Amino acid sequence: VQLQASGGGLVQAGGSLRLSCAASGITLTNGAMGWFRQAPGKEREFVAAIRWAGGTTYYADSVKGRFTISKDNAKNTAYLQMDSLKPEDTAVYYCRLLVLKSIFWGQGTLVTVSS
């Protein structure tokens, strides 16, 4: 199983970005895909997650109302739409797949929000 994260970049405060995480080597029918982030000098923290079966979503309080996680079953891909970005959202964003009691991580994509 491999996860390919993409979509990071440099954006001004108030702007938007959409991250993608494509899973290969597996056909997702259950489990959960999540996004985590790690800012310089800080621990990795949970951002959002979505259950593959049913689509239930979960968000950290810091991103509720600004970020939206979604999935495309046909593409085995999860997305993180990030709106109203703030400088404090600057971090490396990682996707994580939890399936069949196994955890897989993507390589990370850098999001930089300038003030």
Backbone as JSON, one array per atom type, in Angstrom:
{
  "sequence": "VQLQASGGGLVQAGGSLRLSCAASGITLTNGAMGWFRQAPGKEREFVAAIRWAGGTTYYADSVKGRFTISKDNAKNTAYLQMDSLKPEDTAVYYCRLLVLKSIFWGQGTLVTVSS",
  "N": [[0.85, -1.19, 0.0], [0.57, 2.17, -0.89], [0.68, 5.67, -0.3], [0.09, 8.68, -1.89], [0.62, 11.92, -1.46], [-0.37, 15.21, -2.38], [-0.55, 18.64, -3.59], [0.18, 20.71, -1.94], [1.57, 24.01, -1.2], [2.4, 27.51, -1.61], [0.52, 30.06, -0.22], [-1.44, 33.0, 0.24], [-2.65, 34.42, 3.31], [-6.03, 33.76, 4.04], [-6.51, 32.57, 1.67], [-6.97, 29.58, -0.4], [-6.38, 26.04, -0.61], [-6.19, 22.76, -2.04], [-5.64, 19.6, -0.94], [-4.56, 16.36, -1.96], [-4.79, 12.83, -1.54], [-3.78, 9.94, -2.73], [-4.42, 6.53, -2.78], [-2.71, 3.54, -3.44], [-2.33, 0.1, -4.47], [-4.24, -1.06, -3.04], [-7.75, -1.58, -2.7], [-10.01, 0.56, -1.51], [-12.51, -0.04, 0.79], [-13.29, 0.05, 3.32], [-12.2, 1.24, 6.56], [-10.27, 4.19, 7.4], [-9.34, 7.41, 6.29], [-7.04, 9.89, 7.04], [-5.9, 13.25, 7.77], [-2.99, 14.74, 8.92], [-0.85, 17.14, 10.51], [2.32, 18.79, 10.77], [3.96, 21.3, 12.24], [6.9, 23.42, 12.2], [9.04, 22.58, 14.85], [7.01, 21.59, 16.38], [4.73, 19.02, 17.57], [3.31, 16.35, 15.61], [-0.04, 16.73, 14.59], [-3.53, 15.93, 14.68], [-5.77, 16.61, 12.0], [-8.04, 16.16, 10.25], [-10.43, 13.59, 9.4], [-11.88, 10.82, 7.59], [-14.29, 8.33, 7.37], [-14.13, 5.5, 5.31], [-16.24, 3.82, 4.6], [-19.38, 4.92, 4.52], [-18.67, 7.56, 5.07], [-18.45, 9.28, 7.3], [-17.25, 12.16, 8.93], [-14.54, 13.82, 10.67], [-13.13, 16.44, 12.58], [-10.46, 18.55, 13.68], [-10.77, 21.01, 16.23], [-9.55, 23.38, 15.55], [-9.73, 23.65, 12.83], [-12.32, 23.38, 12.06], [-15.1, 24.3, 10.1], [-13.54, 25.6, 8.29], [-11.93, 23.8, 6.88], [-12.5, 21.01, 4.74], [-12.97, 17.62, 4.46], [-13.02, 15.03, 2.07], [-13.91, 12.31, -0.18], [-13.15, 10.2, -2.99], [-14.41, 7.45, -4.13], [-14.02, 5.92, -6.45], [-11.57, 6.74, -7.34], [-9.96, 6.07, -5.29], [-9.08, 8.03, -3.54], [-8.54, 10.64, -1.2], [-9.46, 13.94, -0.19], [-8.49, 17.18, 0.98], [-9.95, 20.05, 1.42], [-8.96, 23.24, 1.92], [-9.85, 26.21, 3.21], [-9.95, 29.77, 3.84], [-7.37, 30.11, 4.89], [-4.83, 30.37, 7.41], [-1.86, 31.89, 8.76], [-0.98, 30.24, 10.84], [-1.68, 27.75, 9.96], [0.38, 26.82, 8.53], [2.46, 24.16, 7.74], [3.81, 20.82, 7.39], [1.81, 18.6, 5.75], [0.39, 15.48, 6.25], [-1.01, 12.48, 4.96], [-2.85, 9.78, 6.27], [-3.6, 6.38, 6.35], [-5.8, 4.18, 7.82], [-6.41, 0.92, 8.03], [-7.68, -2.34, 8.24], [-6.43, -2.8, 10.7], [-3.9, -1.83, 10.23], [-1.52, 0.79, 9.67], [-0.78, 3.33, 7.39], [1.34, 5.78, 6.0], [1.48, 8.79, 4.09], [3.88, 10.74, 2.16], [4.0, 13.4, 2.85], [3.21, 16.85, 2.38], [4.06, 20.19, 1.8], [2.59, 23.01, 3.2], [2.42, 26.43, 3.05], [1.5, 29.37, 4.52], [1.31, 32.69, 3.98], [1.45, 35.82, 5.7]],
  "CA": [[0.0, 0.0, 0.0], [1.3, 3.44, -0.93], [-0.12, 6.88, -0.3], [0.75, 9.78, -2.57], [0.01, 13.2, -1.11], [-0.01, 16.31, -3.27], [-1.4, 19.81, -3.53], [0.68, 21.78, -1.09], [2.14, 25.15, -1.87], [2.45, 28.79, -0.92], [-0.72, 30.81, -0.42], [-1.62, 34.11, 1.18], [-3.69, 34.26, 4.32], [-7.35, 33.92, 3.47], [-6.61, 31.8, 0.44], [-7.41, 28.19, -0.36], [-5.62, 24.97, -1.25], [-6.8, 21.44, -1.93], [-4.68, 18.5, -0.88], [-5.05, 15.05, -2.39], [-4.04, 11.66, -1.08], [-4.19, 8.8, -3.54], [-3.95, 5.23, -2.28], [-2.49, 2.5, -4.45], [-2.01, -1.19, -3.9], [-5.37, -1.49, -2.24], [-9.05, -0.99, -3.05], [-10.58, 0.97, -0.23], [-13.94, -0.22, 1.02], [-13.53, 0.41, 4.73], [-11.07, 1.94, 7.14], [-10.39, 5.64, 7.5], [-8.23, 8.22, 5.8], [-6.94, 11.11, 7.83], [-4.85, 14.23, 7.51], [-2.28, 15.25, 10.08], [0.12, 18.17, 10.11], [3.4, 19.04, 11.71], [4.6, 22.59, 12.07], [8.28, 23.4, 12.71], [9.2, 22.62, 16.29], [5.82, 21.12, 17.06], [4.39, 17.63, 17.33], [2.31, 16.11, 14.59], [-1.37, 16.82, 15.16], [-4.67, 15.53, 13.86], [-6.48, 17.69, 11.32], [-9.36, 15.72, 9.81], [-10.48, 12.19, 8.97], [-13.14, 10.39, 6.99], [-14.49, 6.88, 7.27], [-14.35, 5.2, 3.9], [-17.6, 3.31, 4.5], [-20.35, 5.81, 5.17], [-18.26, 8.94, 4.89], [-18.45, 10.12, 8.5], [-16.05, 13.01, 8.99], [-14.08, 14.3, 11.97], [-12.25, 17.59, 12.41], [-9.91, 19.24, 14.83], [-11.48, 22.27, 16.48], [-8.84, 24.5, 14.94], [-10.01, 23.75, 11.39], [-13.76, 23.25, 11.8], [-15.7, 25.43, 9.4], [-12.61, 26.11, 7.26], [-11.42, 22.68, 6.11], [-13.47, 19.97, 4.41], [-12.39, 16.37, 3.96], [-13.94, 14.29, 1.21], [-13.27, 11.15, -0.82], [-13.64, 9.71, -4.27], [-14.22, 5.99, -4.05], [-13.54, 5.39, -7.73], [-10.16, 7.1, -7.49], [-9.2, 5.68, -4.09], [-8.42, 9.28, -3.18], [-9.16, 11.55, -0.25], [-9.11, 15.33, -0.42], [-8.66, 18.12, 2.08], [-10.15, 21.41, 0.93], [-8.59, 24.17, 2.99], [-10.26, 27.57, 2.92], [-9.67, 30.76, 4.89], [-6.11, 29.68, 5.5], [-4.17, 31.28, 8.33], [-0.42, 31.59, 8.9], [-0.78, 29.12, 11.77], [-1.91, 26.49, 9.26], [1.64, 26.43, 7.89], [2.95, 22.88, 8.25], [3.83, 19.7, 6.46], [0.58, 17.84, 5.9], [0.54, 14.06, 5.95], [-2.21, 11.68, 4.99], [-2.68, 8.5, 6.96], [-4.66, 5.41, 6.11], [-5.98, 3.15, 8.84], [-7.24, -0.12, 7.43], [-7.36, -3.71, 8.67], [-5.53, -2.67, 11.85], [-2.6, -1.36, 9.78], [-1.42, 2.23, 9.44], [0.11, 3.71, 6.31], [1.52, 7.23, 5.92], [2.0, 9.4, 2.88], [5.2, 11.35, 2.3], [3.91, 14.77, 3.33], [3.23, 17.95, 1.41], [4.26, 21.43, 2.56], [1.66, 24.13, 3.03], [2.94, 27.65, 3.65], [0.53, 30.46, 4.45], [1.98, 33.95, 4.28], [0.55, 36.84, 6.28]],
  "C": [[0.88, 1.23, 0.0], [0.31, 4.59, -0.97], [0.69, 8.0, -0.94], [0.0, 11.07, -2.26], [0.5, 14.29, -2.05], [-0.92, 17.5, -3.01], [-0.92, 20.93, -2.64], [1.26, 22.93, -1.89], [2.14, 26.37, -0.99], [1.18, 29.57, -1.25], [-0.78, 31.93, 0.6], [-2.73, 33.8, 2.18], [-5.05, 34.59, 3.71], [-7.58, 33.11, 2.21], [-6.99, 30.36, 0.68], [-6.4, 27.28, -1.05], [-6.41, 23.68, -1.12], [-5.71, 20.39, -1.98], [-5.36, 17.22, -1.34], [-4.18, 13.96, -1.8], [-4.58, 10.44, -1.81], [-3.58, 7.52, -2.99], [-3.8, 4.26, -3.44], [-2.11, 1.2, -3.77], [-3.12, -1.76, -3.04], [-6.63, -0.86, -2.8], [-9.77, -0.71, -1.75], [-12.09, 0.74, -0.21], [-14.3, 0.06, 2.46], [-12.25, 1.07, 5.26], [-11.32, 3.44, 7.16], [-9.14, 6.31, 6.97], [-8.21, 9.51, 6.6], [-5.81, 12.0, 7.35], [-4.29, 14.68, 8.85], [-1.32, 16.33, 9.6], [1.16, 18.35, 11.21], [4.08, 20.35, 11.34], [6.01, 22.53, 12.64], [8.32, 23.5, 14.22], [8.01, 22.11, 17.08], [5.57, 19.64, 16.75], [3.34, 17.52, 16.21], [0.92, 16.1, 15.25], [-2.43, 16.41, 14.14], [-5.35, 16.75, 13.25], [-7.92, 17.26, 10.97], [-9.27, 14.25, 9.4], [-11.84, 11.88, 8.41], [-13.17, 8.87, 6.96], [-14.83, 6.53, 5.83], [-15.74, 4.63, 3.67], [-18.52, 4.26, 5.24], [-19.97, 7.28, 5.09], [-18.33, 9.85, 6.11], [-17.14, 10.88, 8.6], [-15.79, 13.5, 10.41], [-13.09, 15.43, 11.71], [-11.68, 18.04, 13.74], [-10.64, 20.57, 14.99], [-10.85, 23.43, 15.73], [-9.16, 24.68, 13.46], [-11.5, 23.63, 11.06], [-14.31, 24.51, 11.14], [-14.81, 26.01, 8.32], [-12.12, 25.0, 6.34], [-12.55, 21.68, 5.88], [-12.75, 18.76, 3.85], [-13.45, 15.63, 3.16], [-13.19, 13.13, 0.57], [-13.92, 10.86, -2.14], [-13.36, 8.22, -4.3], [-13.59, 5.43, -5.33], [-12.05, 5.65, -7.92], [-9.31, 6.69, -6.3], [-8.45, 6.87, -3.51], [-9.24, 10.06, -2.17], [-8.64, 12.96, -0.52], [-9.27, 16.12, 0.88], [-8.74, 19.51, 1.46], [-9.92, 22.36, 2.09], [-8.91, 25.58, 2.54], [-9.93, 28.48, 4.1], [-8.38, 30.41, 5.64], [-5.48, 30.79, 6.33], [-2.69, 30.94, 8.39], [-0.16, 30.41, 9.82], [-1.13, 27.77, 11.17], [-0.65, 26.0, 8.54], [2.22, 25.18, 8.55], [3.17, 21.93, 7.08], [2.6, 18.85, 6.76], [0.8, 16.41, 5.41], [-0.83, 13.39, 5.91], [-1.87, 10.33, 5.62], [-3.87, 7.63, 6.69], [-4.64, 4.38, 7.23], [-6.93, 2.12, 8.27], [-6.74, -1.48, 7.88], [-6.28, -3.7, 9.76], [-4.1, -2.3, 11.45], [-2.66, 0.13, 9.51], [-0.39, 2.5, 8.35], [0.14, 5.24, 6.24], [1.98, 7.65, 4.53], [3.27, 10.17, 3.19], [5.16, 12.79, 2.81], [3.97, 15.78, 2.21], [3.21, 19.25, 2.19], [3.23, 22.47, 2.18], [2.24, 25.33, 3.77], [1.94, 28.76, 3.42], [1.23, 31.74, 4.89], [0.97, 34.97, 4.8], [0.53, 38.11, 5.46]]
}
